[in-house]
Amino acid sequence: MAASAPTPHGTGFPAEGRCGYYVEKKKRFCRMVVAAGKRFCGEHAGAAEEENARKRILCPLDPKHTVYEDQLAKHLKKCNSREKPKPDFFIQDINAGLKDETEIPEQLVPISFLSEEQMENLIKKLRKASEGLNSTLKDQIMSHPALHDALNDPKNGDSATKHLKQQVDGKHRKKNSVFERLQIDIQHLCLNKIPLLSKEKLPVVGIGKHLCGVATDLALRCLVETYAASCEERNEEPLAKRVKNDKTEKEINTLAKEGNEKNIPEKWTPVAGIVIALCCHHRCDWRHYVGKEYFRALGLGAVEFHYFQRMSSWATCGMQKTSLEASNISTKRKDKQNDGSEEHDDGGYRITDDSTESLPGFLNVEEKKKIGHLCKLLIDQGRINYLQQKGFNPALQYYTDPLVSLENVLLTALPNHSSSPETTA
């Protein structure tokens, strides 16, 4: 365990009722609540002299925590990491996509190990595949009224304002709205088996805020293939349309005169719209990627995709310098708060194999950033093509300023019979 024996270390003493174990790595005392009469929490009880005779071992279900060896059987029955009954809407790998016969070889060398010639060939393929793509996206930066008061509050500094812009979820909830949280990996989520959607035959709007890498592809497949295709197979009309079909001609005419006819949709689609804030393209995976056909049509495959998704992290290799210059922040703490990294694992920007220190020397920083953006654009274009093939009108646009987040591209899609977005990819 990366910690030391409990000592004040010049930091005072633990809070009342809290564990007395000093965690060296975090430079503070453990904050877990202790049982009456105890000095340490269960996790650090081994540090107490009176408890030394009992041995603690790693939990076999989750090695991130420990348990008394003599209480293992009891612990396994209530451990939060134990396998729980699967809900009806859990179907293993339903949104995973087909496993390609030509999977990426297990041992692909890191980008930093590629020769200059190999890198140049990859970049040539990237540029050729990207010919004709519109890399200049339209700004569609908007703000919800629910945030106006907070954003205009003079008490909020730059960090708080940025945090509010990033954490808008839940601030627009209506009083009578119904919210339900499903704790499930999107890879296994079958929407048409969710009771509310199944019973009411409701159309859905998919909204995703920074669905990192592969999660975007899983979400698209979950909406477009799993849910939409299933509804079409069942050939069931939504309640609103059935009501209209059951109306007599007289009632319909009455509704039309009252101006209510427009409230009953002439056409209905299971997925009414998609809005996803894209990010972390380096976390994409060929097996789950929805744009395989697009890549293959360009003469590209799994290997090129692997390197392009790794190279996509170059798009933000100048992140720290940009943040400092734009916000005029000099302290390390503020720099960290304003570099857009709090929502991802190190912002999704720093990858061991592809860090700026290991990038090919024949490219300068600006060239690397352009190539990184091109990789992101090509991967996203595969998603655009996928949605077009599925009957949607998709678009890419900027939804926020890069000073708020360098991952500022939004993917939107409407069914073809709906009003089309102005922006095109």
N, C-alpha and C positions, 0 to 999 in steps of 0.2 A: 504494500500500500504506500503511495507516494506521500507520506506524511511523517511527522516526527512525534516523539512523546510530548505530552501536554506541558507546555511551559508558557509563561506570560510573554516572553520575547519582547518585552518593552511595549506590548500592545494592551496592557491591562489584563482584565480577567473576562471569562465568558459571561454572557448575559445570564440573568437569573433563570433557572430552569432549563438552561441549554447545556449541551455537551461541553466538557472541559478538555476535549482533544484539540490540540493545535495543529492545523493543516498547513504544513510548511509550504506546499505548492501555492496555496491561495493566500498565504500570509495572514491568516485569521483563524479564530476558533470555529469548530464545527457548530452549525446552527440548529442541529437536530434537538428535539425535545427529549429530555431524559425522564425515566420513570422515577417515582417518589423514592427518595433515599439513595438514588444512584448519582454517580458523578459523570458517567459517560453514557452515550446512546448505545443502542444495540450493536451498531456497526463498529464502534470503537471500544466496546466493553472489554475486549481483550487487553486493553491498556491498563485496566484497573487491577490492582494487586489481588483483590479478593476473587477476581474472575479468571485469573491466570491458569487455573487448573482445567478450565473448559476450552476446548479447541474450536476455533472458527475456521470454516472452509468456504471456498467459493461455491456459490449456488450453481448447480449443474444446468439450470434453466437460463441463467443470466449471470455470467462471471463478473458483472459490474458491481455486485453486492455479495456479502458473505452471510453465513448462517452458522449457528452452533451445530457441530457435527451430531450431537446427541438429539437435536431437534429437527434434523433434516427431513424426516418423513412427514412430520407435522407441517413444516414450512412448505413443502412441495404441493400440499393440498390447497394452500391459500396464496402462494406466490403470484404476484401480478404478471409474471412472465409465463405462467402456465398456459397451455393451450385451452382456449375457451370454445364453447359451441359456436359453430359458424351460422350466421343468419341466412335466411333464404336468399338474400341478394348477393351472397358470396358464391361465386363460381370461379374455381381456380383458373387463372390465366385467361379469362374470357376476353380481355382487352390487350393481351400480350402480342398478338400477331403471330403469324406462322414462323416457325423456326426455319431459317434459311439453310439450305443444304450446303451452301458455300459460306459457312460462318467465318468470321475473322480468325486467322491463325492465332493460336494461343500466345505465341511468342513474337509479338511485333515490337521492334526496337523503339525506344523513346525518340521523339523528334530530335533531341540534342545529339543522338547517335547517328543520325542520317548524314550522308555526305552532302557536300554543296551541290553536286550534280543531281542527287535524288531530290533535294529540296527544290531545286529549280524546276525539275520535271513536275513535281506536285503543284507548284505555283502556276506553271504554264497550263496544267489541266484545269486548275481553279479558274483562271482568267478566261480560258476558252469557254468553260461551262457557264460563266457568268455574263458572257457577251449578250447585250440586249436587255439585261435586267435593269430596272429603274432603282438606283441606289439612293435617290433623293426622295425621301418620304415626306408626306405632308404633316405639318404640325396640327394636332387636334387636342390641344391642351385645354381642358375644361375643369371647372370646380363645382362641387356640390354645395348648395346653400347650407346644408347641415354643418359645413366646416367654416363658413365665413366668419362667424363670431370668434371662433378659436384662432383662426389665422390672423385676424385683425387685432387680437389682444396684444397690447404693447408689452405685457409681462413675459410673453414668449420670445425667447431668443432664436437665433438661427437654427440651433439644434432641435429645439422644441417644434419650430415651424416645419422643419423637414420631417420630423417624426410624425407629425399630424398628417402631412401629405401622404406618407407611406402607410399609415395605420388608420385608414378611413373606414375599415370594415366595421359594420355594426352601428355606425353613427346615423344611418339613414333609415333605421327600422321603424316601421309604422306600428302604431299601438296595437292593432288587431292582427298583425302578421303572425304567421306560424313558422317557427324555426325548428329544425330537427338536425342534429349532428350525427353523422354516420362515421363511426370509427372503423375505417376499412381502407386498405390499399386500393387505389384507383385501378390497378391492374386486375383486380378480382371483382370489381363492382358491376353488378347487372342492374341497371336503372329500372328496367321494366318489372323487376320483382320487388321494388319498394312499394309497400301497400298503398300509400297515398297516390302515387303516380299510376299504379296499376288499376286502382279502383276508379279514379276520376278521369282517367285517360287524358292527363294534363300535358300540354306542350311544355317543354323546358327551355330555359335560357342558360347556357353554360358560361359561368364567370369564373375566371381563375386569375389570382394575383400572384405573379411570379411562380408559376408551376415549373420548377427547375428541370431543365433538360428533358429527359425521357418522360417525365410526368405530363408534359404537354401532349406528347404523342398518345400516351395512354388515355388521356382525357378526351382527345379528339375521337379516338376509336370508340371509347365508351359512349359518346354522344351520337356519333354519325353512323356507326355500324351496329353496336349492341342495342341501343335504344330505338333509334329510328328504323333500322331494318326489322327489328322485332315487331314494332307497331304496324309496319306495312305488311308483314307476313300474316299478322292476325286479322288485317283488313277491318279493323274496328274504328268506327267514327267517334270523335269526341262528343261529349255530352252536348256542347253548344250546337254542333252540326245536326245531331239527331233531333234536337228540339226543333230546329228549323225545318227539317224534313217532315216532322209530324204535324206541323202547323197546317191549317186549312188555307186555301188560297185567300180567303177573306181576311184571315188573321195576318197573313204576310203583307197584304196590301195595307192593312191598318198600321202595321209596324213601319212600313215604308213611308206612309204619310206622316207619321210621327217623328221620322228621322232616326229611328232606332235600328233600321235594317243594317246600317253600316257597322253596328256592334256585333253582328253575327258573321263570322268569317266565311267568305266564299270558298277559300282554300285553307286547308289545315295541314300543318306539318308537325311531326313530333318534336323537332328541334326548331324553335322559333328564332334562335340567334346564338352566337358564340362570341365571347369577349375574353381574350387571354393575354395577360401581360407576360411577354416572353423573357426568358433569361437562361443563364447557365447552359449554353449550347455544348460546352465541353462535357456535360453530364448526359448527353444523348447516347443512344444505343442503337446499333444497326438492326437488331432483331425487332425492336419495338417501333422503329421509325416508320412513319406513315408515307414518307416520300420515296420509298425504294424504287418504284416504277419510274419516277422522274429522274432519279440518279442513273438508273440503267439506260434510259433513253438517251442520256448524255454520254454514255460509254463509261460510266463510273460505277464502282461497286463498293463492297464492304471495306476494303483496305483504304481506298481514297476517303470514304466517309469517316473512317477512324481518325485519319490524320487531319482532315478538315475540321472535325469537331474538337480536336485538341488545339489546332491552330486558331480556333475561334476565340480562345482566351487572350490572344494577342490584341484584340480590339480594345482591351482595357489596360494594356501594359503601361500606359502613361497616366494611370488613374491618380496616383498620389500627387504627382506634380500639378496636375490639373486642379485637383481639389484645393491645394494650398494657394495657388495663384488666384483662383476664382473667389474663394471665400476669405482670403487674407487671414488665415488661421495659422498661428505659429506654434501652438503647443501640440505635443503628440496626441494627447487625449482628444482634443477637438478635431484634429485631423482624422482620427479613427472614427469619430462620431459622424463626420461629414463626408466620408469617402464612399457611402452607399453600400457598406459591407455588412451591416448588421442583420440583414435578412437571409444571408447565405453563409455557407461554410467559407469564411474569409472572403465573402462577397462573391464567391465563385470565380474570382479573378486570378488567384495565385495557385498555380498547379506546379507540383514538384518538377515534372518533366519539361514543362513549357514556360517556366518563369523567364523573366527578361534576361536573367544571367545566362540562360542556356539557349537563347534564341540564336539562329544562324548569324554569323558576323557580317555577311555581305548585305544585310538589310539594316537600314537605320530605324529608329523608333517609329517615325511617322509611317514608313512603308509597312512595318509590321502591323501597325494599327489598322491600316487600310486593308491589308490582307485578312486580318481578323474579322473586320466588318464584312468583307466579301464572303468569308466562310459562313458567318451568321446568316447573311442574306440568302446564300444558296440553300442552306438547310431549311430556312423559312419558306423559300420558294417551293421546295418539295411539299411542304404542308399546304401552301396555297394551291398547288396543282392537285393535291389529294382532295381538298374541299371542293374544287371546281368539278372534279370527276364525280363527286357525290351529290352534285346538284346545288351547291352553295355559291354565293358571290362573295369571295373573301377579299380582304384588304389588309395592308400593313400601314401603320402610321405612328408618329411620335405622340405619346400621351402625356409626357411630362418633360421638364427641362433636364438636360444631362447633369446639371448641378445638383439636382435632387436624386437622380439615379442614372448611372450610365447604362443600365438595362432599361431603356425607355421606349421600347418598341411594343406596340399593341397589335395583336392579330384579332380582326373582327370578321364575322361571316354571317350573312343572312341567306335564307332560302331564295332561290332564283326568282320566285314569284313575288317576293317582297321588294320594298324600295331599296335600290342599290346604293351602297356607300359611294361617296364621291372619290375616295382615294383608291387607286389601283396599285397593285404590286408590280 
